[in-house]
C-alpha cells in the first residue's frame, strides 16, 4: 500500500548511463529510476510513490547534476545519502538529499536544462562509452555560426525522432568549444524534444564537414522535417550537465 507523507525530498545525483536503459523505469530493463526506487524501498522498508525525475534521459546518456523528488515522512537525510550510496552500484552517486517545499516538482519546476555533447578527436580508452570518437577534420567556426541559429524560440520538429504536440523550445545558448582532444557542444533550453540534441549535433557535424551549408542548416530548421536533418550521433557522448530551478528553492 502506498502511503502519502507530508515531507517532500529532493535528490541531487550523478550517473553514468552506459549500462542503463535510461532514467525511466521499464519492464525487463535496468534503469536509473528503478535502481534508486529499489534502494529507497529496501532502506525505508515501505512502499513510496514513484520518484519523479527532472527529465527522461535515454539509454546510454549520462548526467552530471540531475534532480528528482519523492515524498516520505521525516528522516535523516545524511544517513539516507550514505545508505543509498552503499546500496547503489558505483555508476550512480547520490550527492545530496534535502527536504524541500511541497510546491517543488523536479520536472515541472525546472526553468531550463543544459546538455553537453562530447566528441573525442583522438582515440582514448578512458573515454569509451563516455564520448563519441570522431577523428575527421571539421570546421568549428562554421559549426558555431550554424549553432547560433538555434538560439531563440523555434520549432525543433526537424531535430526530433517523434512528433510532439508542442515542438517549440526556447534555446538560451548553443555553441561549440575545443579542449585539447575534445570538441564539446553546449546547449541550454527551457525544454528538449526526444533525441533533439543528438540530431542537432549530427547535423552540425555535416556543416563542419562541408556536406551542407549554414544556409541549408537554417532551411532544415525551418522545414520541420526530420528526414532533411543529419543522423543522430551516439548516446555515449551526451551529458545532462545541469537543471536550473527558481532561486526560491535554493538548489
Buried (B, 14 or more C-beta within 10 A) or exposed (E): EEEEBEEBBBBBBBBBBBEBBBBBBBEEEBBBBBBBBEBBEEBBEEEBBEBBBBBBBBBBBBBBBBBBBBBBEEBEBEEBBEBBBEBBEEBBBBBEBBBBEEEBBBBEBBEBBBBBBBBBBEEEEEBEBBBBBBEEEBEBEBBBEBBBBBBEEBBBBBBBEEEBEEBEBEBBBBBBEEEEBBBBBBBBBBBBBBBBBBBBBBBBBBBBBEEBEBEBBEBBBEBBEBEBBBEBBBBBBBBBBBBBBEEEEEB
